[in-house]
């Protein structure tokens, strides 16, 4: 992994652990990301935007993988 993405990966992992579940995992919510920014003192709008975009991409891959696992019985 690129070293400059470590903080985003850490954010995704922390947020992913807080996701809600129904019949499967739900997407990470905007409110959860905002709370994470506040807790970690990230105030810059451009940095927040970058984090959100990257976390949303990682979340989509995670959710697609989870759905595929359910589809395949695992």
DSSP file (Angstrom, degrees, kcal/mol; ACC not computed):
  #  RESIDUE AA STRUCTURE BP1 BP2  ACC     N-H-->O    O-->H-N    N-H-->O    O-->H-N    TCO  KAPPA ALPHA  PHI   PSI    X-CA   Y-CA   Z-CA
    1    1 A X              0   0    0      0, 0.0     2,-0.2     0, 0.0     5,-0.1   0.000 360.0 360.0 360.0 145.8    0.0    0.0    0.0
    2    2 A X    >   -     0   0    0      1,-0.1     3,-2.0     3,-0.1     4,-0.3  -0.505 360.0-132.6 -68.0 132.8    1.2    3.5   -0.7
    3    3 A X  G >  S+     0   0    0      1,-0.3     3,-1.4    -2,-0.2     4,-0.3   0.826 103.9  60.4 -58.2 -34.6    2.4    5.1    2.5
    4    4 A X  G 3  S+     0   0    0      1,-0.3    -1,-0.3     2,-0.1     4,-0.2   0.565 102.3  54.4 -74.0  -5.7    0.4    8.3    1.9
    5    5 A X  G <> S+     0   0    0     -3,-2.0     4,-2.5     1,-0.1    -1,-0.3   0.406  78.3  95.9-102.5   0.1   -2.8    6.3    1.9
    6    6 A X  H <> S+     0   0    0     -3,-1.4     4,-2.6    -4,-0.3     5,-0.2   0.897  83.3  51.1 -57.9 -42.9   -2.2    4.6    5.3
    7    7 A X  H  > S+     0   0    0     -4,-0.3     4,-2.1     1,-0.2    -1,-0.2   0.880 110.6  48.6 -64.3 -37.8   -4.3    7.2    7.2
    8    8 A X  H  > S+     0   0    0      2,-0.2     4,-2.7    -4,-0.2    -1,-0.2   0.911 111.6  49.8 -68.3 -41.5   -7.3    6.7    4.7
    9    9 A X  H  X S+     0   0    0     -4,-2.5     4,-2.6     2,-0.2    -2,-0.2   0.915 110.5  50.2 -62.0 -43.2   -7.0    3.0    5.2
   10   10 A X  H  X S+     0   0    0     -4,-2.6     4,-2.3     2,-0.2    -1,-0.2   0.901 110.5  50.1 -61.4 -40.7   -7.0    3.4    8.9
   11   11 A X  H  X S+     0   0    0     -4,-2.1     4,-2.8     2,-0.2     5,-0.3   0.931 110.5  49.7 -62.6 -45.7  -10.1    5.6    8.7
   12   12 A X  H  X S+     0   0    0     -4,-2.7     4,-2.9     1,-0.2    -2,-0.2   0.923 111.1  48.9 -60.4 -44.8  -11.9    3.0    6.5
   13   13 A X  H  X S+     0   0    0     -4,-2.6     4,-1.6     2,-0.2    -1,-0.2   0.917 113.3  46.7 -62.7 -43.1  -11.1    0.2    8.9
   14   14 A X  H  < S+     0   0    0     -4,-2.3     4,-0.4     1,-0.2    -2,-0.2   0.916 116.5  43.9 -64.6 -43.5  -12.3    2.2   11.9
   15   15 A X  H >< S+     0   0    0     -4,-2.8     3,-1.1     1,-0.2     4,-0.3   0.867 108.9  57.5 -69.6 -36.5  -15.4    3.3   10.2
   16   16 A X  H >< S+     0   0    0     -4,-2.9     3,-1.2     1,-0.3    -1,-0.2   0.858 100.8  57.3 -63.4 -34.6  -16.1   -0.2    8.8
   17   17 A X  T 3< S+     0   0    0     -4,-1.6    -1,-0.3     1,-0.2    -2,-0.2   0.692 107.0  50.3 -68.7 -17.6  -16.1   -1.6   12.3
   18   18 A X  T <  S+     0   0    0     -3,-1.1    -1,-0.2    -4,-0.4    -2,-0.2   0.389  83.0 122.5-100.5   1.8  -18.9    0.9   13.2
   19   19 A X    <   -     0   0    0     -3,-1.2     2,-0.2    -4,-0.3     9,-0.1  -0.274  60.2-122.8 -67.6 151.8  -21.2    0.0   10.2
   20   20 A X        -     0   0    0      7,-0.3     6,-2.7     5,-0.0     2,-0.4  -0.507  22.9-145.6 -87.0 162.5  -24.7   -1.1   10.9
   21   21 A X  B     +A   25   0A   0      4,-0.2     4,-0.2    -2,-0.2     2,-0.1  -0.982  27.4 159.0-132.2 143.6  -26.0   -4.4    9.5
   22   22 A X  S    S-     0   0    0      2,-2.8     3,-0.1    -2,-0.4    -1,-0.1   0.235  88.6 -22.4-118.5-110.3  -29.4   -5.6    8.3
   23   23 A X  S    S-     0   0    0      1,-0.1     2,-0.3     2,-0.1    -2,-0.0   0.585 142.5 -10.2 -77.2 -10.4  -29.5   -8.6    6.1
   24   24 A X  S    S-     0   0    0     -4,-0.0    -2,-2.8    46,-0.0     2,-0.1  -0.913 107.2 -46.3-166.1-176.5  -25.9   -7.7    5.4
   25   25 A X  B     -A   21   0A   0     -2,-0.3    -4,-0.2    -4,-0.2     2,-0.2  -0.406  53.8-140.6 -68.3 141.4  -23.5   -4.9    6.0
   26   26 A X        -     0   0    0     -6,-2.7     3,-0.1     1,-0.1    -1,-0.1  -0.610  29.7 -88.6 -95.0 160.2  -24.7   -1.4    5.3
   27   27 A X        -     0   0    0     -2,-0.2    -7,-0.3     1,-0.1     2,-0.3  -0.255  48.6 -94.8 -63.4 155.2  -22.7    1.4    3.7
   28   28 A X        -     0   0    0     27,-0.1     2,-0.1    -9,-0.1    -1,-0.1  -0.570  50.3-127.1 -67.6 131.2  -20.6    3.7    5.9
   29   29 A X     >  -     0   0    0     -2,-0.3     4,-1.9   -14,-0.1     3,-0.2  -0.450   8.7-122.3 -87.1 156.4  -22.8    6.7    6.5
   30   30 A X  H  > S+     0   0    0      1,-0.2     4,-2.8     2,-0.2     5,-0.2   0.880 114.3  56.6 -59.1 -39.3  -21.9   10.4    6.0
   31   31 A X  H  > S+     0   0    0      1,-0.2     4,-2.2     2,-0.2    -1,-0.2   0.862 105.4  51.1 -63.7 -35.2  -22.6   11.0    9.7
   32   32 A X  H  > S+     0   0    0      2,-0.2     4,-2.1     1,-0.2    -1,-0.2   0.904 111.0  47.5 -67.8 -40.9  -20.1    8.4   10.6
   33   33 A X  H  X S+     0   0    0     -4,-1.9     4,-2.5     2,-0.2    -2,-0.2   0.924 111.4  50.9 -65.8 -42.9  -17.4   10.0    8.4
   34   34 A X  H  X S+     0   0    0     -4,-2.8     4,-2.3     1,-0.2    -2,-0.2   0.920 110.4  49.2 -60.5 -44.0  -18.2   13.5    9.8
   35   35 A X  H  X S+     0   0    0     -4,-2.2     4,-2.7     1,-0.2    -1,-0.2   0.905 109.8  52.0 -61.7 -41.1  -17.9   12.2   13.4
   36   36 A X  H  X S+     0   0    0     -4,-2.1     4,-2.2     2,-0.2    -2,-0.2   0.917 109.3  49.8 -62.1 -43.0  -14.5   10.5   12.5
   37   37 A X  H  <>S+     0   0    0     -4,-2.5     5,-2.5     2,-0.2     4,-0.5   0.924 112.3  48.1 -60.2 -44.3  -13.2   13.8   11.0
   38   38 A X  H ><5S+     0   0    0     -4,-2.3     3,-1.1     1,-0.2    -2,-0.2   0.935 111.8  48.4 -62.9 -47.3  -14.3   15.7   14.2
   39   39 A X  H 3<5S+     0   0    0     -4,-2.7    -1,-0.2     1,-0.2    -2,-0.2   0.873 117.0  42.8 -60.9 -38.0  -12.7   13.2   16.5
   40   40 A X  T 3<5S-     0   0    0     -4,-2.2    -1,-0.2    -5,-0.2    -2,-0.2   0.341 111.8-117.5 -95.5   6.9   -9.4   13.2   14.5
   41   41 A X  T < 5 +     0   0    0     -3,-1.1     2,-0.9    -4,-0.5    -3,-0.2   0.779  57.0 155.0  68.3  28.5   -9.3   17.0   14.0
   42   42 A X      < +     0   0    0     -5,-2.5    -1,-0.2    -6,-0.2    -2,-0.1  -0.800   1.5 152.9 -91.9 108.2   -9.6   17.0   10.2
   43   43 A X        +     0   0    0     -2,-0.9     2,-0.2    -3,-0.1    -1,-0.2   0.667  31.1 107.9-108.8 -23.8  -11.1   20.3    9.3
   44   44 A X     >  -     0   0    0      1,-0.2     4,-2.5     2,-0.1     5,-0.2  -0.411  60.0-147.4 -65.3 124.0   -9.8   21.0    5.8
   45   45 A X  H  > S+     0   0    0      1,-0.2     4,-2.4    -2,-0.2    -1,-0.2   0.857  96.8  51.7 -62.4 -37.4  -12.6   20.7    3.3
   46   46 A X  H  > S+     0   0    0      2,-0.2     4,-2.2     1,-0.2    -1,-0.2   0.898 110.9  47.4 -67.8 -39.3  -10.4   19.4    0.6
   47   47 A X  H  > S+     0   0    0      2,-0.2     4,-2.7     1,-0.2    -2,-0.2   0.922 112.4  50.0 -66.5 -43.8   -8.8   16.7    2.8
   48   48 A X  H  X S+     0   0    0     -4,-2.5     4,-2.9     1,-0.2    -2,-0.2   0.920 110.0  51.1 -59.8 -43.5  -12.3   15.7    4.0
   49   49 A X  H  X S+     0   0    0     -4,-2.4     4,-2.5     2,-0.2    -1,-0.2   0.918 110.8  48.0 -60.6 -44.5  -13.5   15.5    0.3
   50   50 A X  H  X S+     0   0    0     -4,-2.2     4,-2.4     2,-0.2     5,-0.2   0.936 112.7  48.3 -62.7 -47.1  -10.5   13.3   -0.6
   51   51 A X  H  X S+     0   0    0     -4,-2.7     4,-3.2     1,-0.2     5,-0.3   0.943 111.8  50.3 -57.5 -48.3  -11.1   11.0    2.4
   52   52 A X  H  X S+     0   0    0     -4,-2.9     4,-2.6     1,-0.2    -2,-0.2   0.923 110.8  48.4 -58.4 -46.5  -14.8   10.7    1.6
   53   53 A X  H  X S+     0   0    0     -4,-2.5     4,-1.7     1,-0.2    -1,-0.2   0.928 116.0  42.9 -60.8 -45.9  -14.2    9.8   -2.1
   54   54 A X  H  X S+     0   0    0     -4,-2.4     4,-2.5     2,-0.2    -2,-0.2   0.908 114.3  49.7 -69.1 -41.8  -11.6    7.2   -1.2
   55   55 A X  H  X S+     0   0    0     -4,-3.2     4,-2.8    -5,-0.2    -2,-0.2   0.901 109.5  52.6 -64.0 -40.1  -13.6    5.7    1.7
   56   56 A X  H  X S+     0   0    0     -4,-2.6     4,-2.1    -5,-0.3    -1,-0.2   0.877 109.9  48.5 -64.0 -37.4  -16.7    5.5   -0.5
   57   57 A X  H  X S+     0   0    0     -4,-1.7     4,-2.1     2,-0.2    -2,-0.2   0.938 113.6  46.0 -66.8 -46.5  -14.7    3.6   -3.2
   58   58 A X  H  X S+     0   0    0     -4,-2.5     4,-2.5     1,-0.2    -2,-0.2   0.896 112.1  52.4 -62.3 -38.9  -13.2    1.2   -0.6
   59   59 A X  H  X S+     0   0    0     -4,-2.8     4,-3.0     2,-0.2     5,-0.2   0.898 106.8  52.1 -64.5 -40.6  -16.7    0.7    0.9
   60   60 A X  H  X S+     0   0    0     -4,-2.1     4,-2.6     2,-0.2    -1,-0.2   0.918 110.7  47.8 -62.3 -43.0  -18.2   -0.1   -2.5
   61   61 A X  H  X S+     0   0    0     -4,-2.1     4,-2.4     2,-0.2    -2,-0.2   0.924 113.0  48.9 -63.1 -43.7  -15.6   -2.8   -3.1
   62   62 A X  H  X S+     0   0    0     -4,-2.5     4,-2.6     2,-0.2    -2,-0.2   0.938 113.2  46.2 -60.3 -48.1  -16.2   -4.2    0.4
   63   63 A X  H  X S+     0   0    0     -4,-3.0     4,-2.5     1,-0.2    -2,-0.2   0.889 112.1  50.7 -64.9 -39.6  -20.0   -4.2    0.0
   64   64 A X  H  X S+     0   0    0     -4,-2.6     4,-2.2    -5,-0.2    -1,-0.2   0.913 111.7  48.3 -62.4 -42.0  -19.6   -5.9   -3.5
   65   65 A X  H  X S+     0   0    0     -4,-2.4     4,-2.2     2,-0.2    -2,-0.2   0.913 111.6  49.5 -64.3 -43.4  -17.4   -8.5   -2.0
   66   66 A X  H  X S+     0   0    0     -4,-2.6     4,-2.0     1,-0.2    -2,-0.2   0.907 111.5  48.9 -63.1 -41.9  -19.8   -9.1    0.9
   67   67 A X  H  X S+     0   0    0     -4,-2.5     4,-2.4     1,-0.2    -1,-0.2   0.893 110.7  50.6 -65.0 -39.8  -22.7   -9.5   -1.5
   68   68 A X  H  X S+     0   0    0     -4,-2.2     4,-2.0     2,-0.2    -1,-0.2   0.891 108.2  52.8 -64.5 -40.0  -20.7  -11.9   -3.7
   69   69 A X  H  <>S+     0   0    0     -4,-2.2     5,-3.6     2,-0.2    -1,-0.2   0.902 110.8  46.6 -62.9 -41.6  -19.9  -14.0   -0.6
   70   70 A X  H ><5S+     0   0    0     -4,-2.0     3,-1.6     4,-0.3    -2,-0.2   0.915 110.6  53.1 -65.4 -42.9  -23.5  -14.2    0.3
   71   71 A X  H 3<5S+     0   0    0     -4,-2.4    -2,-0.2     1,-0.3    -1,-0.2   0.860 110.6  47.4 -59.2 -36.9  -24.5  -15.1   -3.3
   72   72 A X  T 3<5S-     0   0    0     -4,-2.0    -1,-0.3    -5,-0.1    -2,-0.2   0.283 121.5-106.4 -91.2  10.5  -21.9  -17.9   -3.3
   73   73 A X  T < 5       0   0    0     -3,-1.6    -3,-0.2    -5,-0.1    -2,-0.1   0.662 360.0 360.0  80.0  15.9  -23.1  -19.3    0.1
   74   74 A X      <       0   0    0     -5,-3.6    -4,-0.3    -6,-0.2    -5,-0.1   0.426 360.0 360.0-123.5 360.0  -20.2  -18.1    2.1
